[in-house]
Amino acid sequence: MRNETTADETTGTDALSRRRALAVGGAVGLASLAGCTALDVATGGEPAEFAAGTATVGDATLDESGYEINEVTDRPISREVEVAGQTREVRVTNTVAEYDKAVELFGERYQAAVFAAVTTPQIQVLGQALNPIAEMSTRELADLILNRYENVGDLERGSEYTTTILAADAEVVVYTTEGEIEGTGASTELELHIGEPVGVGDDFVLPLAAYPSGFSDGENVRQMMNGIEHEPNEEN
């Protein structure tokens, strides 16, 4: 198997909280926006706002897969950028729906299997939608889901497959790494599924999953991805 580690993928996630990890995604998106001339951003005095809709997994799929909703949260990011010689405030709101499932390890049960659907708004630049998630490295994407684990090592690329997400064919890459489930102090092999961002309406939806490899939850992860539903932000 080919090691996918890059310079920014060698740092463990034990010091990276969920909020900080998601902020990385927003910051990267705004950085790519700052390098473009966007008429809707460069004109006007009010802040330019981009808000995502919400991607969640349907109840029927949850019943079959055994996952339960943990939380659905908005993650706002705000910063000033310079576009076409003007400084403007840009506000981006991402939405994250997180699910988990208990697994039995070392004689105890832990909420160690995690699935998330990250929704980020498409940013329009001269009529072309930019995908902030596409600018993120593999490690940054992985860190969006690895907050439940400590002392996570380098990622090793494994298999890949195609599945249906929001009526589109999407590629999913499977990675393995070593890490500790929070609170156990014991190392275990983790398997990650990182999906291709799928465009739907005014958003991009990114599916992510992580679980101990011995749990063999790949088929349920595929079901979760197939069961994603998208609700647009009506205020856009």
Rosetta silent file (secondary structure, phi, psi, omega in degrees, C-alpha in Angstrom):
SEQUENCE: MRNETTADETTGTDALSRRRALAVGGAVGLASLAGCTALDVATGGEPAEFAAGTATVGDATLDESGYEINEVTDRPISREVEVAGQTREVRVTNTVAEYDKAVELFGERYQAAVFAAVTTPQIQVLGQALNPIAEMSTRELADLILNRYENVGDLERGSEYTTTILAADAEVVVYTTEGEIEGTGASTELELHIGEPVGVGDDFVLPLAAYPSGFSDGENVRQMMNGIEHEPNEEN
SCORE:     score description
SCORE:     0.000 S_00000001
   1 L     0.000  152.079 -174.984    0.000    0.000    0.000 S_00000001
   2 L   -95.835  130.601  178.845    1.127    3.564   -0.710 S_00000001
   3 E   -77.457  126.895 -175.588    1.748    5.955    2.183 S_00000001
   4 L   -97.533   11.759 -175.177   -0.172    9.173    1.614 S_00000001
   5 L   -63.254  135.545  172.725    1.644   11.237    4.240 S_00000001
   6 L  -123.027  179.739 -175.592    2.515   14.803    3.281 S_00000001
   7 H   -58.689  -36.372 -178.512    4.280   17.564    5.191 S_00000001
   8 H   -91.479    4.113 -178.917    1.069   18.726    6.819 S_00000001
   9 H  -101.880    3.577 -174.825   -0.162   15.199    7.486 S_00000001
  10 L   -92.396   -7.729 -178.418    2.511   14.218   10.003 S_00000001
  11 L   -86.210  131.771  178.878    1.088   16.108   12.959 S_00000001
  12 L   -68.999  166.292 -175.287   -1.065   14.082   15.376 S_00000001
  13 L  -103.352    6.038 -175.944   -4.570   15.214   16.237 S_00000001
  14 L   -63.738  -25.772 -179.915   -4.395   14.939   20.027 S_00000001
  15 L   -98.752    6.028 -174.964   -3.950   18.732   20.273 S_00000001
  16 L  -110.060  107.362 -178.866   -6.512   19.536   17.603 S_00000001
  17 L   -75.294  165.219  178.256  -10.037   20.025   18.903 S_00000001
  18 H   -58.387  -42.732 -177.535  -13.128   19.528   16.769 S_00000001
  19 H   -65.178  -41.309  179.550  -13.734   23.266   16.613 S_00000001
  20 H   -66.277  -39.840 -179.521  -10.166   24.022   15.547 S_00000001
  21 H   -62.194  -43.608 -179.522  -10.241   21.310   12.911 S_00000001
  22 H   -69.733  -30.592  176.726  -13.417   22.660   11.355 S_00000001
  23 H   -63.877  -32.694  176.794  -12.007   26.166   11.477 S_00000001
  24 H   -56.255  -46.468 -178.535   -9.165   24.939    9.270 S_00000001
  25 H   -61.108  -43.085  179.106  -11.659   24.091    6.538 S_00000001
  26 H   -65.280  -41.039 -179.033  -13.290   27.507    6.713 S_00000001
  27 H   -64.035  -40.590  179.107   -9.936   29.295    6.702 S_00000001
  28 H   -63.053  -42.832  179.691   -8.750   27.383    3.649 S_00000001
  29 H   -61.237  -41.596 -179.849  -11.936   28.259    1.793 S_00000001
  30 H   -70.075  -33.088  178.017  -11.533   31.940    2.584 S_00000001
  31 H   -63.627  -40.737  179.479   -7.886   31.864    1.554 S_00000001
  32 H   -68.625  -33.385  178.147   -8.828   30.561   -1.890 S_00000001
  33 H   -66.556  -37.052 -175.033  -11.516   33.247   -2.164 S_00000001
  34 H   -64.799  -23.101 -178.488   -9.026   35.992   -1.317 S_00000001
  35 L   -86.594    3.633 -176.008   -6.955   35.194   -4.390 S_00000001
  36 L  -118.176  160.869  173.574   -9.839   35.786   -6.820 S_00000001
  37 L   -98.531  105.464 -176.348  -11.726   38.795   -8.099 S_00000001
  38 L  -112.064  116.696 -177.580  -15.304   38.234   -7.022 S_00000001
  39 H   -61.666  -36.666 -178.068  -17.821   40.898   -8.010 S_00000001
  40 H   -73.980  -15.357  176.872  -20.239   39.876   -5.271 S_00000001
  41 H   -99.534  -34.385 -172.960  -17.456   40.244   -2.718 S_00000001
  42 H   -78.291  -18.086 -177.461  -15.601   43.227   -4.137 S_00000001
  43 L  -110.823  152.170  177.242  -18.616   45.551   -4.290 S_00000001
  44 L    91.072  157.558 -177.404  -20.818   46.919   -1.543 S_00000001
  45 L   -99.590  -13.580 -178.631  -20.117   47.845    2.068 S_00000001
  46 L   -82.471  154.680  176.245  -21.902   45.043    3.874 S_00000001
  47 L   -58.764  141.437  174.245  -20.160   41.770    4.841 S_00000001
  48 E   -84.631  121.994 -174.681  -20.354   39.065    2.162 S_00000001
  49 E  -116.424  135.983  177.176  -22.098   36.088    3.726 S_00000001
  50 E  -130.043  118.251 -177.950  -22.147   32.478    2.564 S_00000001
  51 E  -123.398  134.113 -179.585  -24.197   29.983    4.585 S_00000001
  52 L   -81.265  157.695  167.071  -24.501   26.259    3.975 S_00000001
  53 L   -78.147 -152.850 -178.338  -27.644   24.199    4.086 S_00000001
  54 E  -134.103  131.565  174.193  -27.717   20.996    6.126 S_00000001
  55 E  -110.243  124.055  179.684  -26.894   17.422    5.153 S_00000001
  56 E  -132.593  169.753  179.137  -28.222   14.725    7.467 S_00000001
  57 E  -102.285  134.582 -177.349  -28.819   10.981    7.325 S_00000001
  58 L   -64.023  151.994 -176.787  -32.392    9.706    7.035 S_00000001
  59 H   -60.217  -39.113 -178.698  -34.028    7.913    9.974 S_00000001
  60 H   -62.359  -40.128  178.030  -34.530    4.661    8.065 S_00000001
  61 H   -66.313  -40.125  178.636  -30.807    4.473    7.321 S_00000001
  62 H   -61.603  -41.110  179.492  -29.940    5.172   10.943 S_00000001
  63 H   -61.290  -39.420 -177.858  -32.171    2.320   12.077 S_00000001
  64 H   -75.907  -35.923 -173.704  -30.414   -0.087    9.715 S_00000001
  65 H   -87.355  -21.540 -179.196  -26.849    1.052   10.383 S_00000001
  66 L    87.844    1.454  178.005  -27.074    1.393   14.148 S_00000001
  67 L   -82.531  154.248  176.663  -25.750    4.960   14.245 S_00000001
  68 E  -128.518  149.257  179.791  -27.363    7.668   16.353 S_00000001
  69 E   -67.214  134.264  174.351  -27.314   11.423   15.973 S_00000001
  70 E   -99.324  -55.276  177.310  -24.820   13.153   18.235 S_00000001
  71 E  -164.916  155.309  170.441  -25.218   16.774   17.181 S_00000001
  72 E  -123.018  120.211 -173.428  -25.860   19.106   14.255 S_00000001
  73 E  -131.327  149.911  170.259  -23.952   22.354   14.573 S_00000001
  74 E   -92.887  138.070  179.690  -23.284   25.520   12.614 S_00000001
  75 E  -123.249   91.696 -178.609  -19.624   26.507   12.414 S_00000001
  76 E   -79.043  142.089  175.469  -19.277   30.194   11.479 S_00000001
  77 E  -127.734  134.465 -179.204  -15.976   31.585   10.231 S_00000001
  78 E  -137.746  134.819  175.909  -15.376   35.317    9.804 S_00000001
  79 E  -161.023  166.264  176.476  -12.368   37.225    8.502 S_00000001
  80 E   -97.673  137.749  177.396  -11.364   40.181    6.370 S_00000001
  81 E  -130.540  154.592  177.288  -10.031   39.602    2.870 S_00000001
  82 E  -105.264  120.367 -179.291   -8.698   41.926    0.208 S_00000001
  83 E  -132.843  127.869  177.830  -10.322   41.537   -3.194 S_00000001
  84 L    53.518   39.246  176.692   -9.846   43.872   -6.179 S_00000001
  85 L    80.412    2.848  179.559   -8.098   46.430   -3.967 S_00000001
  86 E  -118.344  146.135  176.464  -10.878   46.509   -1.383 S_00000001
  87 E   -99.615  125.190 -178.831  -11.002   44.973    2.083 S_00000001
  88 E  -130.373  149.987  172.218  -14.229   43.194    2.891 S_00000001
  89 E   -86.353  130.188  179.002  -15.482   41.070    5.729 S_00000001
  90 E  -118.598  130.357  179.142  -16.491   37.593    4.597 S_00000001
  91 E  -118.808  123.696  179.643  -18.617   35.304    6.746 S_00000001
  92 E  -120.611  130.707  177.471  -18.902   31.603    5.980 S_00000001
  93 E  -117.284  114.211  173.750  -21.127   29.227    7.930 S_00000001
  94 E   -92.799  156.276  175.923  -20.484   25.488    7.594 S_00000001
  95 E  -122.909  136.131 -179.464  -22.848   22.853    8.977 S_00000001
  96 E  -127.393  121.093  172.775  -21.730   19.558   10.519 S_00000001
  97 E  -104.665  119.408 -175.783  -24.039   16.633   11.319 S_00000001
  98 E  -116.139  135.584 -179.865  -22.216   14.094   13.494 S_00000001
  99 E  -126.239  154.686  176.352  -23.330   10.553   14.300 S_00000001
 100 E  -147.002  168.322 -179.975  -21.767    7.840   16.427 S_00000001
 101 E  -147.782  138.989 -179.286  -22.145    4.229   17.458 S_00000001
 102 E   -76.020  140.219  173.639  -20.857    2.336   20.471 S_00000001
 103 E  -126.264  152.627 -179.886  -18.286   -0.400   19.997 S_00000001
 104 E   -97.922  120.616  179.090  -17.027   -2.864   22.565 S_00000001
 105 E  -138.816  135.792  176.381  -13.302   -2.718   23.236 S_00000001
 106 L    55.428   34.312  177.907  -11.274   -4.023   26.144 S_00000001
 107 L    77.918    4.903  179.100  -14.457   -5.154   27.873 S_00000001
 108 E  -126.399  163.048  178.079  -16.017   -1.674   27.797 S_00000001
 109 E  -108.210  132.717 -179.181  -18.298    0.168   25.385 S_00000001
 110 E  -131.869  147.083  175.122  -17.166    3.395   23.752 S_00000001
 111 E   -80.052   73.460 -168.634  -18.774    5.721   21.199 S_00000001
 112 E  -103.617   -9.987  175.399  -15.835    5.002   18.920 S_00000001
 113 E   -99.113  122.823 -172.003  -17.460    4.704   15.478 S_00000001
 114 E  -127.484  139.097  175.706  -18.065    8.185   14.062 S_00000001
 115 E  -133.424  139.407  178.949  -19.750    9.452   10.897 S_00000001
 116 E  -140.089  145.169  171.521  -20.086   13.072    9.805 S_00000001
 117 E  -116.742  112.052 -178.738  -21.637   14.978    6.930 S_00000001
 118 E   -99.840  126.492  179.964  -19.928   18.343    6.466 S_00000001
 119 E  -115.469  125.810  179.608  -21.780   20.936    4.394 S_00000001
 120 E  -127.725  142.893 -176.846  -19.973   24.014    3.093 S_00000001
 121 E   -73.345  144.512  170.394  -21.404   26.729    0.837 S_00000001
 122 L   -72.229  128.518  179.465  -20.321   27.086   -2.756 S_00000001
 123 E   -97.311  121.385 -176.729  -18.596   30.447   -3.076 S_00000001
 124 E   -86.064  121.889  176.541  -19.435   32.194   -6.345 S_00000001
 125 E  -125.167  111.045 -177.679  -16.521   33.912   -8.054 S_00000001
 126 L    51.659   40.910  176.805  -17.347   35.500  -11.414 S_00000001
 127 L    82.122    0.732 -179.644  -20.194   33.031  -11.797 S_00000001
 128 E  -112.390  131.339 -178.642  -18.062   29.972  -11.005 S_00000001
 129 E   -80.272  129.075  174.345  -18.562   27.955   -7.816 S_00000001
 130 E   -96.655  148.295  179.484  -15.442   27.300   -5.775 S_00000001
 131 L  -111.748   98.748 -178.029  -15.129   24.238   -3.557 S_00000001
 132 H   -59.094  -33.993 -177.050  -13.264   25.160   -0.342 S_00000001
 133 H   -64.510  -33.535 -177.570  -13.061   21.502    0.719 S_00000001
 134 H   -64.295  -20.866  179.925  -11.139   20.596   -2.435 S_00000001
 135 H   -81.113  -10.330 -175.669   -8.289   22.846   -1.268 S_00000001
 136 L   -83.548  146.762  176.810   -7.790   20.832    1.915 S_00000001
 137 L   -75.104  166.813  176.701   -5.129   18.149    2.250 S_00000001
 138 H   -57.136  -41.192 -177.907   -5.977   14.551    3.060 S_00000001
 139 H   -66.820  -40.630  178.698   -4.798   15.101    6.622 S_00000001
 140 H   -62.958  -40.369  176.594   -6.947   18.193    7.096 S_00000001
 141 H   -63.109  -44.348 -179.654   -9.978   16.271    5.866 S_00000001
 142 H   -62.053  -37.088 -177.725   -9.162   13.376    8.185 S_00000001
 143 H   -66.408  -17.295  176.316   -8.802   15.729   11.141 S_00000001
 144 L   -67.545  -20.919 -175.767  -12.437   16.747   10.725 S_00000001
 145 L  -117.114  -10.610 -172.485  -13.437   13.284   11.968 S_00000001
 146 H   -91.459   13.767 -178.093  -10.501   12.231   14.154 S_00000001
 147 H   -67.627  -17.140  178.776  -11.368   14.363   17.178 S_00000001
 148 H   -81.397   -3.373 -172.811  -12.559   11.270   19.058 S_00000001
 149 E  -123.803  157.477 -178.790   -9.074    9.767   18.952 S_00000001
 150 E  -122.819  157.459  176.129   -5.690   10.596   20.436 S_00000001
 151 L    50.082   48.266 -178.774   -2.073   10.160   19.305 S_00000001
 152 L   -77.608  134.394 -178.573   -3.112    9.479   15.722 S_00000001
 153 L   -88.292 -163.218  178.538   -0.282    8.449   13.403 S_00000001
 154 L   -70.297  154.883  178.917    0.333    8.888    9.696 S_00000001
 155 L   -90.148  139.683  174.843   -2.315    7.870    7.205 S_00000001
 156 E  -119.973  122.368 -176.804   -1.786    4.917    4.901 S_00000001
 157 E   -72.726  136.092  178.606   -3.906    4.778    1.778 S_00000001
 158 E  -119.584 -122.067 -176.378   -5.724    1.530    1.151 S_00000001
 159 E   -83.038  174.738  172.928   -8.669    0.635   -1.065 S_00000001
 160 E  -146.985  157.390 -179.590  -11.195    2.873   -2.770 S_00000001
 161 E  -151.646  166.399  177.460  -14.726    2.450   -4.027 S_00000001
 162 E  -112.507  134.294  177.561  -17.550    4.317   -5.721 S_00000001
 163 E  -142.220  172.013 -176.601  -20.903    4.816   -4.073 S_00000001
 164 E   -94.758  124.728  176.338  -24.011    6.983   -4.467 S_00000001
 165 E  -130.161  116.050  179.542  -24.205   10.214   -2.503 S_00000001
 166 L    53.339   48.003  175.175  -27.122   12.553   -3.129 S_00000001
 167 L    68.196   13.736  177.916  -27.891   10.886   -6.477 S_00000001
 168 E  -122.806  148.727  173.816  -24.299   11.285   -7.710 S_00000001
 169 E   -77.626  127.776 -177.546  -21.479    8.763   -8.051 S_00000001
 170 E  -131.799  141.063  177.125  -18.714    9.674   -5.605 S_00000001
 171 E   -83.542  139.763  176.913  -15.281    8.202   -4.958 S_00000001
 172 E  -126.880  129.269  178.957  -14.420    7.148   -1.417 S_00000001
 173 E  -108.087  135.041 -179.525  -10.860    6.424   -0.303 S_00000001
 174 E  -101.330  130.650  177.459  -10.149    4.185    2.675 S_00000001
 175 E  -121.645  155.435  171.563   -7.186    4.956    4.931 S_00000001
 176 E  -124.911  153.311  177.528   -5.761    3.194    7.975 S_00000001
 177 E  -160.386  167.410  174.506   -3.774    4.619   10.854 S_00000001
 178 E   -99.350  142.332  177.820   -2.910    3.895   14.470 S_00000001
 179 E  -166.756  173.083  178.758   -4.578    5.842   17.247 S_00000001
 180 E  -113.677  132.667  171.943   -6.098    5.723   20.701 S_00000001
 181 E   -70.821  130.441 -174.368   -9.790    5.941   21.453 S_00000001
 182 L   -52.978  127.830  176.909  -10.148    8.802   23.886 S_00000001
 183 L    94.420   -8.138 -177.762  -10.110    7.594   27.464 S_00000001
 184 L   -96.985  -33.698 -177.013   -8.719    4.110   26.801 S_00000001
 185 L    72.620    4.472 -177.897   -4.990    4.755   26.643 S_00000001
 186 L  -114.383  138.220 -178.451   -4.655    1.746   24.332 S_00000001
 187 E   -83.195  144.414  176.846   -3.636    1.932   20.687 S_00000001
 188 E  -146.660  157.555  175.529   -5.754    0.368   17.958 S_00000001
 189 E   -78.228  133.020  179.116   -5.840    0.415   14.163 S_00000001
 190 E  -110.404  146.401  174.935   -8.392    2.877   12.810 S_00000001
 191 E  -116.423  131.753 -179.680  -10.075    2.808    9.414 S_00000001
 192 E  -118.283  141.006  172.680  -11.181    6.051    7.782 S_00000001
 193 E  -117.430  115.486 -179.098  -13.498    6.580    4.827 S_00000001
 194 E  -113.666  112.138 -175.924  -13.028    9.976    3.167 S_00000001
 195 E   -85.621  161.445  174.200  -15.588   10.704    0.496 S_00000001
 196 L   -76.269  133.502  176.935  -15.386   12.979   -2.498 S_00000001
 197 L   -60.415  134.453 -178.398  -17.227   16.299   -1.961 S_00000001
 198 E  -113.330  129.165  177.546  -20.515   16.254   -3.862 S_00000001
 199 E   -81.309  131.757  177.217  -22.133   19.424   -5.193 S_00000001
 200 E  -147.238  122.621 -177.173  -25.822   19.820   -4.468 S_00000001
 201 L    58.080 -125.991 -179.782  -27.756   23.058   -4.877 S_00000001
 202 L   -96.476   14.315 -172.965  -25.642   25.882   -3.450 S_00000001
 203 E  -128.251  167.551  163.501  -23.494   23.558   -1.314 S_00000001
 204 E  -117.597  139.026  179.168  -20.834   20.889   -1.268 S_00000001
 205 E  -117.651  128.246 -179.339  -21.337   17.893    1.017 S_00000001
 206 E  -116.497  117.125  176.067  -18.387   15.905    2.356 S_00000001
 207 E   -92.741  138.826 -179.174  -18.998   12.501    4.040 S_00000001
 208 E  -139.772  147.613  177.131  -16.434   11.201    6.542 S_00000001
 209 E  -149.789  151.196  175.058  -16.241    8.162    8.801 S_00000001
 210 E  -150.078  143.264  178.946  -13.801    6.582   11.260 S_00000001
 211 E  -164.354  159.073  174.714  -13.937    3.445   13.394 S_00000001
 212 E   -61.043  133.811 -174.616  -11.654    0.762   14.853 S_00000001
 213 H   -56.863  -36.911 -178.527  -10.662   -1.588   12.022 S_00000001
 214 H   -65.016  -14.369  179.761  -11.668   -4.674   13.995 S_00000001
 215 H   -77.721  -20.270  175.832  -15.222   -3.377   14.070 S_00000001
 216 L    49.531   58.192 -174.679  -15.542   -3.957   10.276 S_00000001
 217 L  -102.734   17.439 -174.989  -18.172   -1.261    9.824 S_00000001
 218 H   -58.382  -40.195 -178.320  -17.484   -0.462    6.176 S_00000001
 219 H   -67.726  -38.240  176.756  -20.853   -1.626    4.853 S_00000001
 220 H   -66.341  -36.439  176.346  -22.727    0.469    7.407 S_00000001
 221 H   -61.738  -43.303  177.314  -20.603    3.486    6.465 S_00000001
 222 H   -60.616  -42.311  176.845  -21.581    2.979    2.838 S_00000001
 223 H   -59.824  -41.803  179.862  -25.248    2.851    3.883 S_00000001
 224 H   -62.199  -42.560  178.399  -24.833    6.085    5.800 S_00000001
 225 H   -63.987  -41.770  178.601  -23.351    7.793    2.756 S_00000001
 226 H   -64.164  -27.463 -175.344  -26.171    6.489    0.558 S_00000001
 227 L   -92.267    7.477 -179.933  -28.713    7.788    3.088 S_00000001
 228 E   -68.114  135.237  176.025  -27.535   11.408    3.182 S_00000001
 229 E  -121.003  147.751 -176.833  -30.272   13.957    2.571 S_00000001
 230 E  -120.747  131.787  174.807  -29.731   17.663    1.864 S_00000001
 231 E  -116.954  117.901 -176.221  -31.849   20.607    2.955 S_00000001
 232 L   -69.226  159.645  173.276  -30.867   23.936    1.345 S_00000001
 233 L   -81.858  112.042 -174.098  -30.469   27.148    3.256 S_00000001
 234 L   -70.210  -13.816 -177.937  -33.610   29.046    2.347 S_00000001
 235 L   -84.338  -12.481  179.957  -31.997   32.398    3.232 S_00000001
 236 L   -70.843    0.000    0.000  -29.437   32.153    0.410 S_00000001
